[in-house]
Amino acid sequence: MARNGVRLQLQIPEARFRPGDVADFSYLDLPPAGSAPRPDVDAPASATRELAFGLVRVLDGEANAIGDWNPRLAPEALLQGLRHMLTMRSFDDRMFKAQRQGKTPFYLKCTGEEAIGAAQAMALEREDMCFATYRQQGLLIARGWPVLDLMCQIYLNRKDRLKGRQLPILHSVREAAFFSLAGNLGNQYPQAVGWAMASAYKGDSRIAAAWIGEGASAEGDFHHAMVFAAVYHAPVVLNLVNNQWAISSAQCVAGGEEASFASRAIGFGFPGIRVDGNDFLAVHAVTRWAADRARANLGPTLIELFTYRAGAHSTSDDPGRYRPGDEYRHWPLGDPVERLKAHLVRIGEWDEERHAELVKEVEAEIDAANREAQRIGVHSEGPHHDAATMFEDVYEEMPRHLREQVEEMRRLRELAGRSAP
């Protein structure tokens, strides 16, 4: 026994709500919309402490855009953002159904997080390199990349640009400045920081942006990247999507109950900002602020996107085993699509009739692309890429031992063809 008579106890983090509980998020300290100050882009890390522990919000309860962070986007840009989010939601629904039909082995939805992909893609430049995770398919959609191409990768058919080598939804699109996705999370941060350092070293004008979930912030990759980003003033925007759940582990397991994830940046010497991830306008404004800072050679910014994962982690997950089934309905920051729609209605640029028409139009586009992708082929039925493609795209110049294997495959096929009746 210690001298003070107190026996040590180990704290075991535990989710606040489990199946059967009624979720109650009243414990969250959500500052009013428009109350967060907007510092100059050259502000030191110490000046962002309030932003790291608070929450940047632009849209209030009546769908008004208020405060210093209001990006004052033109109605056309807001409508474009709404369309992107509706496209993402429709795309998700079709691909989820396809997985349930056995046409693709795996899928991950981004339901409830659509404002992140749409708003951040619109705030960044088209050439900025994105190091995303598997829930930012909206970046590609907002950059105008054809959904047909994305579907072919998910179906692993003959038009899959990755030739069946990647898990479905782990996209790689060099032409859209979208770095190859990896199922191992956390590595996006050091990859993005290294790329940004190289861009600065070459005197380029492009910045990098990376995304991880809050769970991956407990990994070493997160801290290694933060050190290099701080020391070398890497022109990078580091996004941390705190959607409250890392598969079945609540955000408290990664330290979210001890302090905000955004506040970690301050200790490394650069700004950290926590933003309402379901507020399209707030996400756009904070991302543009961080991007402007990076382009001005002022270094990195850590953005914590405070949101909620509405659906399952993936098609292999059953969230009903670890959280209340209706928890998302209690999330106090609402639905990002409905909030932007309400704002457009509020400013007189939208109405229910036009919204219904847009939903119908988007769904028709997704359905048409899906029919074409399935006509090309699906995972369960083929046709798939030829086995010989396994030798392609690995080495710039194929080494001798692989050339020998290619030749052996060719000979075996010829023999098989001769022996066929």
C-alpha positions as MATLAB code, in Angstrom:
seq = 'MARNGVRLQLQIPEARFRPGDVADFSYLDLPPAGSAPRPDVDAPASATRELAFGLVRVLDGEANAIGDWNPRLAPEALLQGLRHMLTMRSFDDRMFKAQRQGKTPFYLKCTGEEAIGAAQAMALEREDMCFATYRQQGLLIARGWPVLDLMCQIYLNRKDRLKGRQLPILHSVREAAFFSLAGNLGNQYPQAVGWAMASAYKGDSRIAAAWIGEGASAEGDFHHAMVFAAVYHAPVVLNLVNNQWAISSAQCVAGGEEASFASRAIGFGFPGIRVDGNDFLAVHAVTRWAADRARANLGPTLIELFTYRAGAHSTSDDPGRYRPGDEYRHWPLGDPVERLKAHLVRIGEWDEERHAELVKEVEAEIDAANREAQRIGVHSEGPHHDAATMFEDVYEEMPRHLREQVEEMRRLRELAGRSAP';
ca = [
       0.000    0.000    0.000;
       1.271    3.477   -0.870;
       2.126    5.967    1.868;
      -0.977    8.003    1.121;
      -3.148    4.912    1.563;
      -4.503    5.071   -1.970;
      -4.382    1.960   -4.138;
      -3.607    2.665   -7.802;
      -6.342    2.042  -10.355;
      -6.104    1.775  -14.116;
      -8.634    3.699  -16.169;
     -10.241    1.576  -18.888;
     -11.916    3.763  -21.543;
     -15.472    2.742  -22.272;
     -18.092    3.988  -24.748;
     -20.773    6.113  -23.125;
     -23.612    4.184  -24.735;
     -24.019    0.516  -25.585;
     -26.800   -1.484  -27.287;
     -30.024   -1.028  -25.378;
     -29.061    2.416  -24.049;
     -30.699    5.664  -25.082;
     -28.011    7.899  -26.541;
     -27.832   11.331  -24.944;
     -25.247   13.750  -26.317;
     -26.174   16.582  -23.973;
     -22.741   16.205  -22.367;
     -21.124   17.732  -25.469;
     -20.094   21.355  -25.123;
     -21.232   22.793  -28.452;
     -20.573   26.536  -28.708;
     -23.134   28.614  -30.611;
     -22.764   29.002  -34.357;
     -20.790   32.081  -35.306;
     -19.049   32.420  -31.948;
     -15.607   31.133  -32.952;
     -13.033   33.806  -33.861;
     -11.282   33.624  -37.211;
      -7.585   34.488  -36.847;
      -5.281   35.573  -39.654;
      -3.609   32.734  -41.525;
      -0.236   33.668  -40.010;
      -1.499   33.232  -36.453;
       0.778   31.189  -34.149;
      -0.344   27.894  -32.686;
      -1.037   29.516  -29.316;
      -3.635   31.787  -30.921;
      -5.707   28.786  -32.015;
      -6.142   27.222  -28.592;
      -9.772   28.297  -28.356;
     -10.400   26.886  -31.831;
      -8.724   23.579  -30.965;
     -10.906   23.024  -27.908;
     -14.032   24.714  -29.240;
     -15.952   24.085  -32.447;
     -16.165   26.215  -35.576;
     -19.797   26.429  -36.666;
     -21.372   28.628  -39.340;
     -24.936   27.348  -39.758;
     -27.221   28.052  -36.804;
     -30.418   26.247  -35.824;
     -32.460   28.278  -38.323;
     -30.052   27.508  -41.196;
     -28.577   31.013  -41.220;
     -24.874   31.426  -42.033;
     -23.327   33.640  -39.363;
     -19.972   34.610  -37.876;
     -16.463   35.370  -39.056;
     -16.015   31.910  -40.569;
     -18.887   32.318  -43.030;
     -17.145   31.729  -46.406;
     -19.892   33.675  -48.219;
     -19.986   31.243  -51.108;
     -22.095   32.103  -54.124;
     -25.421   30.250  -54.398;
     -24.062   28.404  -57.448;
     -21.223   26.977  -55.350;
     -23.622   25.934  -52.601;
     -25.846   24.163  -55.116;
     -22.803   22.449  -56.574;
     -21.856   21.246  -53.093;
     -25.386   19.981  -52.502;
     -25.287   18.069  -55.772;
     -21.943   16.506  -54.853;
     -23.306   15.320  -51.522;
     -26.470   13.902  -53.074;
     -24.350   12.100  -55.666;
     -22.210   10.618  -52.915;
     -25.262    9.404  -51.003;
     -26.858    7.842  -54.071;
     -23.540    6.266  -55.110;
     -23.152    4.787  -51.627;
     -26.649    3.319  -51.653;
     -26.165    1.630  -55.041;
     -22.786    0.169  -54.137;
     -24.058   -1.052  -50.774;
     -26.928   -2.862  -52.481;
     -24.524   -4.346  -55.025;
     -22.431   -5.779  -52.208;
     -25.501   -7.290  -50.583;
     -26.349   -8.858  -53.956;
     -22.914  -10.463  -54.068;
     -21.698   -8.390  -57.022;
     -18.752   -6.957  -55.094;
     -17.159   -8.427  -51.972;
     -16.800   -5.282  -49.902;
     -17.891   -1.660  -49.518;
     -17.681    1.244  -47.037;
     -20.257    4.021  -46.932;
     -19.653    7.636  -45.929;
     -23.239    8.359  -44.832;
     -23.298   11.363  -42.532;
     -19.837   12.514  -43.638;
     -20.672   13.826  -47.116;
     -19.857   17.443  -46.262;
     -16.241   16.483  -45.645;
     -15.489   15.129  -49.106;
     -17.548   17.716  -50.962;
     -16.576   20.884  -49.084;
     -12.900   20.046  -48.739;
     -12.524   19.123  -52.406;
     -14.067   22.457  -53.352;
     -11.816   24.368  -50.925;
      -8.629   22.781  -52.261;
      -7.135   23.259  -55.704;
      -7.693   20.527  -58.279;
      -3.940   19.778  -58.419;
      -3.413   19.469  -54.658;
      -2.475   15.894  -53.800;
      -4.964   14.019  -51.636;
      -3.928   11.150  -49.353;
      -7.329    9.885  -48.331;
      -8.846    6.939  -46.506;
     -11.699    4.761  -47.693;
     -14.480    7.147  -46.643;
     -13.476   10.112  -48.808;
     -14.820    8.893  -52.142;
     -16.516   12.291  -52.244;
     -13.176   13.930  -53.044;
     -13.138   12.158  -56.401;
     -16.810   12.797  -57.074;
     -16.417   16.499  -56.284;
     -13.368   16.653  -58.550;
     -15.548   15.451  -61.395;
     -14.065   11.988  -61.734;
     -16.520    9.647  -63.542;
     -18.502    7.466  -61.156;
     -18.441    4.739  -63.810;
     -14.682    4.427  -63.340;
     -15.114    4.209  -59.563;
     -17.786    1.539  -59.944;
     -15.604   -0.559  -62.229;
     -12.893   -0.565  -59.559;
     -15.441   -1.621  -56.946;
     -16.766   -4.410  -59.199;
     -13.183   -5.458  -60.042;
     -14.179   -5.906  -63.689;
     -12.208   -5.593  -66.927;
     -12.363   -1.788  -66.767;
     -10.885   -1.668  -63.269;
      -7.852    0.584  -63.734;
      -6.144   -1.225  -60.851;
      -6.641   -4.629  -62.504;
      -8.191   -6.270  -59.480;
      -5.191   -5.676  -57.232;
      -6.893   -3.423  -54.723;
      -9.741   -4.103  -52.333;
     -12.968   -2.509  -53.606;
     -13.151    1.247  -52.857;
      -9.389    1.530  -52.361;
      -9.112    3.819  -55.362;
      -6.017    5.258  -57.006;
      -6.405    8.061  -59.549;
      -3.212    9.837  -60.493;
      -5.061   12.063  -62.954;
      -7.214   13.443  -60.139;
      -4.253   13.897  -57.738;
      -5.672   11.115  -55.575;
      -2.961    8.926  -54.043;
      -3.435    5.147  -53.814;
      -5.535    4.163  -50.825;
      -4.287    1.639  -48.297;
      -6.273   -0.476  -45.886;
      -3.624    0.160  -43.227;
      -4.670    3.476  -41.758;
      -2.334    6.118  -40.397;
       0.231    5.899  -43.184;
      -1.596    8.646  -45.075;
      -0.097   11.259  -42.738;
       3.628   10.551  -43.244;
       3.030   10.000  -46.962;
       1.331   13.390  -47.290;
       3.941   15.180  -45.189;
       6.765   13.657  -47.218;
       5.071   14.574  -50.489;
       4.487   18.136  -49.245;
       8.116   18.463  -48.175;
       9.210   17.341  -51.641;
       6.843   19.829  -53.277;
       8.314   22.649  -51.195;
      11.874   21.461  -51.789;
      11.285   21.605  -55.564;
       9.671   25.028  -55.363;
       6.340   23.691  -56.635;
       2.993   25.371  -55.936;
       0.935   22.323  -54.943;
       0.137   21.410  -51.371;
      -0.882   18.074  -49.881;
      -3.883   17.067  -47.787;
      -4.308   13.890  -45.759;
      -7.198   12.197  -43.964;
      -7.272    9.660  -41.141;
      -9.868    8.672  -38.560;
      -9.548    9.451  -34.884;
      -8.597    5.846  -34.141;
      -5.468    6.058  -36.313;
      -4.296    9.078  -34.316;
      -3.209    6.618  -31.624;
      -0.685    5.080  -34.003;
       2.953    6.046  -34.328;
       2.504    7.227  -37.925;
       0.391   10.125  -36.667;
       3.067   11.413  -34.291;
       5.957   10.862  -36.692;
       4.170   12.893  -39.344;
       3.320   15.668  -36.899;
       6.988   16.059  -35.957;
       8.201   16.290  -39.547;
       5.330   18.596  -40.560;
       6.142   20.964  -37.706;
       9.936   20.969  -38.042;
       9.995   21.455  -41.809;
       6.866   23.659  -42.073;
       5.465   21.211  -44.610;
       2.700   22.702  -46.790;
       0.095   20.159  -45.761;
      -3.459   20.100  -44.412;
      -3.824   17.244  -41.926;
      -7.458   16.195  -41.557;
      -8.615   13.994  -38.713;
     -12.180   12.716  -39.142;
     -13.554   12.163  -35.655;
     -16.713   10.222  -36.515;
     -16.879    8.830  -32.951;
     -16.154    5.200  -33.873;
     -13.037    3.377  -35.101;
     -14.808    0.191  -36.210;
     -16.158   -0.931  -32.802;
     -13.873    1.199  -30.610;
     -15.285    4.497  -29.364;
     -13.247    7.661  -29.784;
     -12.360    7.591  -26.095;
      -9.995    4.668  -26.754;
      -7.825    7.016  -28.848;
      -7.912    9.713  -26.166;
     -10.888   11.763  -27.266;
     -12.267   12.083  -23.752;
      -9.022   13.568  -22.416;
      -8.734   16.446  -24.896;
      -9.842   17.299  -28.410;
      -7.809   15.702  -31.160;
      -7.233   19.140  -32.700;
      -5.462   20.294  -29.542;
      -2.600   17.874  -30.195;
      -1.300   20.189  -32.903;
      -0.558   22.970  -30.422;
       2.060   20.888  -28.660;
       3.823   20.377  -31.969;
       3.817   24.102  -32.669;
       1.204   24.568  -35.364;
      -2.534   25.393  -35.405;
      -5.259   22.914  -34.598;
      -8.921   23.636  -35.365;
     -12.003   21.589  -34.494;
     -14.868   22.110  -36.924;
     -18.449   20.909  -37.217;
     -17.992   18.215  -39.863;
     -21.697   18.257  -40.734;
     -21.649   21.963  -41.602;
     -20.665   22.332  -45.275;
     -19.894   26.042  -44.905;
     -17.742   25.622  -41.800;
     -15.768   22.747  -43.321;
     -15.147   24.750  -46.498;
     -14.035   27.842  -44.570;
     -11.617   26.057  -42.244;
     -10.131   24.002  -45.080;
      -9.577   27.106  -47.205;
      -7.922   28.850  -44.222;
      -5.547   25.915  -43.735;
      -4.827   25.659  -47.469;
      -4.075   29.378  -47.692;
      -1.720   29.015  -44.754;
       0.128   26.135  -46.423;
       0.434   28.034  -49.713;
       1.903   31.014  -47.879;
       4.751   28.856  -46.520;
       3.318   29.140  -43.015;
       3.275   25.420  -42.393;
       0.713   22.726  -41.558;
      -2.683   22.779  -39.880;
      -4.489   19.961  -38.097;
      -8.256   19.968  -38.679;
     -10.476   17.789  -36.514;
     -13.723   17.197  -38.395;
     -16.264   16.531  -35.651;
     -18.933   14.288  -37.147;
     -20.682   10.935  -36.775;
     -20.480    7.725  -38.787;
     -24.150    7.090  -39.476;
     -23.809    3.613  -40.934;
     -21.750    0.532  -40.284;
     -17.985    0.699  -40.477;
     -18.183   -1.507  -43.569;
     -20.361   -4.191  -45.101;
     -18.546   -6.641  -42.811;
     -19.619   -4.787  -39.671;
     -22.735   -4.915  -37.478;
     -22.783   -1.705  -35.411;
     -25.805   -2.959  -33.478;
     -23.421   -5.158  -31.509;
     -21.563   -2.237  -29.927;
     -23.739    0.899  -30.040;
     -27.437    1.799  -29.849;
     -29.170    1.214  -33.154;
     -30.657    4.708  -33.255;
     -27.620    6.598  -31.941;
     -27.204    8.593  -35.148;
     -30.702   10.055  -34.779;
     -29.594   11.621  -31.502;
     -26.452   13.222  -32.953;
     -26.932   16.944  -32.220;
     -25.209   18.257  -35.371;
     -27.753   16.775  -37.740;
     -27.497   15.612  -41.343;
     -25.054   17.538  -43.595;
     -27.249   17.215  -46.678;
     -30.389   18.429  -44.944;
     -28.543   21.317  -43.304;
     -27.146   22.688  -46.572;
     -30.505   22.185  -48.253;
     -32.219   24.126  -45.442;
     -29.713   26.963  -45.811;
     -30.358   27.230  -49.542;
     -34.091   27.337  -48.867;
     -33.518   29.954  -46.176;
     -31.716   32.309  -48.565;
     -34.367   31.838  -51.245;
     -32.237   29.816  -53.668;
     -33.972   26.458  -53.283;
     -37.261   24.714  -52.553;
     -38.668   21.232  -51.998;
     -39.807   20.806  -55.610;
     -36.403   21.607  -57.094;
     -34.729   19.439  -54.485;
     -36.892   16.457  -55.384;
     -36.045   16.993  -59.058;
     -32.319   17.127  -58.288;
     -32.503   13.920  -56.243;
     -34.309   12.211  -59.101;
     -31.762   13.484  -61.639;
     -28.776   12.369  -59.545;
     -30.247    8.942  -58.902;
     -30.907    8.478  -62.628;
     -27.262    9.313  -63.396;
     -26.013    6.856  -60.780;
     -28.384    4.147  -62.012;
     -27.231    4.615  -65.608;
     -23.577    4.374  -64.612;
     -24.286    1.332  -62.484;
     -26.027   -0.473  -65.333;
     -23.057    0.191  -67.608;
     -20.566   -0.946  -64.966;
     -22.492   -4.172  -64.415;
     -22.727   -4.728  -68.157;
     -18.912   -4.615  -68.268;
     -18.760   -7.127  -65.427;
     -19.067   -7.710  -61.686;
     -16.829   -9.542  -59.253;
     -19.130  -12.529  -58.778;
     -19.527  -13.269  -62.486;
     -16.627  -11.667  -64.350;
     -15.112  -11.227  -66.798;
     -11.975  -10.423  -64.832;
      -8.536   -9.243  -65.859;
      -6.312  -11.810  -67.496;
      -3.906  -13.527  -65.086;
      -0.976  -12.257  -67.166;
      -1.667   -8.724  -65.968;
      -0.161   -9.687  -62.607;
       3.238   -9.062  -64.183;
       2.380   -5.557  -65.378;
       2.876   -2.180  -63.692;
       5.296   -3.510  -61.075;
       8.710   -2.630  -62.524;
       9.559    0.059  -65.037;
      11.660   -2.577  -66.786;
      10.577   -6.163  -66.168;
      13.433   -8.201  -64.638;
      14.635  -11.427  -66.167;
      12.953  -13.810  -63.706;
       9.551  -12.265  -64.427;
      10.121  -12.340  -68.176;
      10.837  -16.041  -67.810;
       7.585  -16.555  -65.891;
       5.608  -14.680  -68.543;
       7.138  -16.900  -71.226;
       6.348  -20.001  -69.206;
       2.724  -18.922  -68.860;
       2.528  -18.372  -72.605;
       3.893  -21.853  -73.322;
       1.519  -23.528  -70.888;
      -1.415  -21.777  -72.504;
      -0.323  -22.902  -75.929;
      -0.046  -26.505  -74.722;
      -3.470  -26.291  -73.091;
      -4.921  -24.970  -76.334;
      -3.428  -27.835  -78.384;
      -4.724  -30.500  -75.994;
      -8.257  -29.106  -75.931;
     -10.781  -31.239  -77.894;
];
